[in-house]
Amino acid sequence: MSVTYDLSGKVALITGSNSGIGAATAELFAQSGADVVVTGLYADSGLSAVAKRCRCLGAKVLEMAADLTHEDEAWALVDQTIKLLAK
């Protein structure tokens, strides 16, 4: 059974989206029409590759490394998401 979703006009912020389940989730959201925020602990941890695949699916993408155990980095991620992807 195949299920499709229309997430056009939505923004998905997926933590840990540099690999594995997080990367697959980001790509599924992008494929479903959402703009996506891909984030992981380190900038060189695969974020660019995931962001590129999401862009190829037609999504606007914010790619940002952040350590979400640090409150200032978590807020910076939210602020950038709103600034760049809010409609």
C-alpha positions in Angstrom: 0.0 0.0 0.0 1.4 3.4 -1.0 0.3 6.5 0.9 1.0 10.0 -0.4 0.8 13.3 1.4 0.5 16.9 0.2 2.7 19.0 2.5 2.9 21.9 0.2 3.3 25.2 2.1 4.6 23.3 5.2 8.1 23.4 6.8 9.6 20.4 8.4 12.6 20.7 10.8 14.2 17.3 11.1 16.9 16.8 13.7 19.5 14.2 13.0 18.8 14.4 9.3 22.4 14.0 8.3 22.0 10.2 7.9 19.8 7.1 8.4 16.2 7.6 9.4 16.5 11.3 9.7 17.8 11.6 6.2 15.1 9.4 4.8 12.5 11.4 6.7 13.8 14.7 5.3 13.7 13.3 1.8 10.1 12.0 2.3 8.9 15.4 3.5 10.6 17.1 0.5 9.1 14.6 -1.9 5.7 15.4 -0.3 6.1 19.1 -1.0 7.4 20.5 2.3 10.4 22.8 2.6 12.9 21.2 5.0 15.5 22.0 7.5 18.2 19.4 7.7 20.3 19.5 10.8 22.9 17.4 12.5 25.6 17.9 15.1 28.4 18.6 12.6 28.5 20.4 9.2 30.6 17.7 7.6 28.4 14.8 8.6 26.4 14.3 5.4 24.1 17.4 5.7 25.1 18.7 2.3 24.3 15.5 0.5 20.9 15.2 2.2 20.2 18.9 1.4 21.1 18.4 -2.2 18.8 15.3 -2.5 16.0 17.4 -1.0 16.6 20.3 -3.3 16.5 17.9 -6.3 13.0 16.9 -5.1 11.9 20.5 -5.3 12.2 21.6 -1.7 13.6 24.8 -0.3 16.2 23.7 2.2 18.0 25.2 5.2 21.1 23.2 6.0 22.5 24.0 9.5 24.7 22.2 11.9 23.5 22.6 15.5 24.1 21.0 18.9 20.6 21.0 20.3 21.8 20.3 23.8 22.9 24.0 23.7 19.9 26.3 24.1 21.5 29.1 22.1 22.1 26.8 19.1 18.5 25.4 19.3 17.1 28.9 19.2 19.4 29.9 16.4 18.1 27.0 14.4 14.5 28.0 15.0 15.2 31.7 14.2 16.9 30.8 10.9 14.1 28.5 10.0 11.5 31.2 10.5 13.7 33.8 8.8 14.4 31.8 5.7 11.4 29.5 5.2 8.4 31.1 6.8 5.9 32.3 4.3 
